[in-house]
Amino acid sequence: MDSWSFGRVALVGDAAWCASPASGAGAELALVGAYRLAGELATVGGDHRLAFPRFHDSHRAPVRPKQQIGPNVRLMVPKTAGGKRVRDAFARLPLMRTLGALERLTQAKNPRPLPKYIPAP
Ligand SMILES: Cc1cc2nc3c(=O)[nH]c(=O)nc-3n(C[C@H](O)[C@H](O)[C@H](O)COP(=O)(O)OP(=O)(O)OC[C@H]3O[C@@H](n4cnc5c(N)ncnc54)[C@H](O)[C@@H]3O)c2cc1C
């Protein structure tokens, strides 16, 4: 959605931004988005007119790259017969364990710290 809020109503998760099916990030973004929305509301004492734009601004940056379709989907759903042959050959290679280990290594090195919110008195 272009905007994640209207009046006093705000959306989070797939209803608001829906990540690419290849991102593997839909659940994380939904949970972190809900945390950010609650945090922004708490920081300004529940004033949605202040909190919603701040929620929007802070969460757009992590969402945007996860909405890109990604080369892995293009490889899984090729448009040409040649592309299908490449996909099928790739799928037969015993690479899944190695790719999984590589992904875990990358994720461990790039943790994204969550912002800390201090509720308004
Ligand atoms: C096949 C598949 C595989 C996926 N794999 C991954 C993965 O590996 N990793 C990952 O991070 N994400 C994955 N996702 C994405 C992830 O599941 C979603 O991004 C995430 O669940 C979004 O959470 P949400 O709370 O926004 O929506 P949802 O989890 O869809 O929750 C919405 C809820 O609202 C309910 N609802 C709908 N209409 C109404 C109504 N009118 N009244 C009351 N309740 C209603 C629904 O029943 C549902 O329980 C996958 C999704 C699919 C479909």
The ligand as a Gaussian input file, in Angstrom:
#p B3LYP/6-31G(d) Opt

LIG

0 1
 C        3.441000     -20.596000       1.323000
 C        4.030000     -19.476000       2.147000
 C        5.327000     -19.620000       2.662000
 C        5.893000     -18.603000       3.416000
 N        7.159000     -18.778000       3.931000
 C        7.687000     -17.825000       4.725000
 C        8.970000     -18.017000       5.333000
 O        9.643000     -19.026000       5.147000
 N        9.447000     -17.026000       6.121000
 C        8.735000     -15.874000       6.353000
 O        9.195000     -15.006000       7.104000
 N        7.524000     -15.676000       5.794000
 C        6.980000     -16.615000       4.990000
 N        5.735000     -16.424000       4.432000
 C        5.063000     -15.135000       4.618000
 C        4.435000     -15.024000       6.007000
 O        3.612000     -16.151000       6.266000
 C        3.581000     -13.740000       6.031000
 O        4.348000     -12.643000       5.554000
 C        3.121000     -13.455000       7.460000
 O        2.338000     -14.518000       7.941000
 C        2.315000     -12.152000       7.476000
 O        1.730000     -12.015000       8.736000
 P        0.405000     -11.169000       8.898000
 O        0.116000     -11.189000      10.354000
 O        0.568000      -9.864000       8.209000
 O       -0.722000     -11.930000       8.062000
 P       -1.316000     -13.388000       8.280000
 O       -0.319000     -14.309000       8.929000
 O       -1.879000     -13.768000       6.948000
 O       -2.466000     -13.150000       9.337000
 C       -3.683000     -12.551000       8.963000
 C       -4.778000     -13.214000       9.807000
 O       -5.996000     -12.464000       9.639000
 C       -7.049000     -13.398000       9.531000
 N       -8.149000     -12.716000       8.858000
 C       -8.282000     -12.402000       7.527000
 N       -9.454000     -11.772000       7.305000
 C      -10.061000     -11.666000       8.508000
 C      -11.302000     -11.090000       8.919000
 N      -12.130000     -10.497000       8.077000
 N      -11.606000     -11.155000      10.230000
 C      -10.774000     -11.736000      11.135000
 N       -9.575000     -12.296000      10.792000
 C       -9.234000     -12.246000       9.485000
 C       -6.459000     -14.560000       8.755000
 O       -7.208000     -15.742000       8.961000
 C       -5.070000     -14.656000       9.369000
 O       -5.026000     -15.475000      10.518000
 C        5.157000     -17.415000       3.666000
 C        3.857000     -17.288000       3.141000
 C        3.300000     -18.299000       2.395000
 C        1.879000     -18.143000       1.884000

